[in-house]
Amino acid sequence: MPLQEGIYHDSRVRPGRFFGILFLRATGSRSAGAAGGRLSALWQLYQELKLGHVPDLAPASVPVEHDNLTVLVGYGPNAFTLNGAVHHRPSGLSDDQLFASPRREGGGPLLTGSGLAYAPEVVDNRATEDFCIQAIADTKLAVDRLIVETWKHLHDNADPATGVSELELTTFYLGAQRSDRRSWIDFHDGLSNMRSADRQEAITIKRGPPEETWCVGGSYLAFLRLSIDLPAWRRLDRVQQELLVGRDKLTGCPLTDVDDDGRPQTDPACPVAGTQIFEQPNDAAFAEPPRTGDPVVLASHVQRANHHRAPTSDPGSRRIFRQGYEFLEWAEDAPRFRAGLNFVSFQDTTERVIKMLTADDWLGHVNFGGDPDHMPPGMGTLLGVYAGGVFLVPPTMPDGGLPGASLLGQPAPAPA
């Protein structure tokens, strides 16, 4: 069975520009059947939204020809604790493959050995619910509408006695892709993402113990909502920034070494004459960081995140397929906004991303890049975690029904 839509691994398919991820929690008795019935009804609602069928406007429809909405459902560790859940928690969601909780007083490390930590004010990780729904589309309205229609459906189908539905929408996060292919730190982003031909080998769950056969053909989703300390970043000069990132700021060319004066160097042939490096993302000749023996370059973010030590299909390669969406939101403290990234990755085992974030020769003990013992001021906390979770993304169902429905047993019929 194929991967769910919303994992844009095929080179012929471009991801939509707008992103949303919703988190849902089972309520009341936390019955797998009741939660499954409601989740199945939501899944059917989402299929109707793709066709322009909005319940409150029936029998009329709305234009959706430019939306290209895709919807993906994931199951968090808590989904396997629902009363009547059929399957045990799969190995990719074992305790040692999950993100830590923030401290009661706020903050705290995301993982033992990782340089990523929750922002000081974060006391509750809101991305660890039973289910997640990822929505991606070419119009913002399509994503926003899905969120509002989810709320409408749960509200309209609440128990009259308690006012509560079988599922509760606990939070959602939004993001968008930038047309300039840069991130909030102004560097080209995503250039060294996995080559198209290699992606499915790293994404798709291929085998496991007999009790996890139902997961084969699916994937694991890791989600992080990361803030970026732009005032701290802008206090660095261009050379410092380039050495931390591992790329030239203007061209996006990867660094090859550092000269005797500490100036970063790139291949003289990059970029190819007459082209911009973002015109050929992922498969461009200079997108991948070069092999280098320079310790300063090796400590950069690009080098730490892109070792090529084994075939992509080997989890030891730690290659993951990333889909990133920037966000900007109001904040009370200076600079009066919070800029950041919705980091989404797909992999056949969560071991890939966990090891990437904790191994010393990868991103372990560094927040972004550089030498952890000689970090420029503020770079130990450049990125702050506001939410994070890991979810199983079961394969599609042959009949187009809810992926992963077998976990929930025989879902109770949900009123329309």
Buried (B, 14 or more C-beta within 10 A) or exposed (E): EEBBBBBBBEEEEEBBBBBBBBBBBBBBEBBBBBBBBBBBBBBBBBBBBBEBBBEEEEEEEBEBEEBBBBBBBBBBBBBBEBEBBBBEBBBBBEEEBBBBBBBEEEBBBBBEBBBBBBBBEBBEBBBBBBBBBBBBBBBBBBBBBBBEBBEBBBEEBBEEEEEEBBBBBBBBBBBBBEEEBBBBBBBBBBBBBBBBEBBBBBBBBEEBEEEBEBBBBBBBBBBBBBBBBBEBBEEBEEBBBBBBBBBBBEBBBBBBBBEEEEEBBBEEEBBEEEEEBBEBBBEBEBBBBBEBEBEBBBBBBBBBBBBEEEEBBEBEBBBBBBBBBBBEEEEEEEEEEBBBBBBBBBBBBBBBBBBBBBBEEBBBBBBBBBBBEEBBEBBBBBBBBBBBBBBBBBBBBEEEBBBBBBBBBEBBEBEE
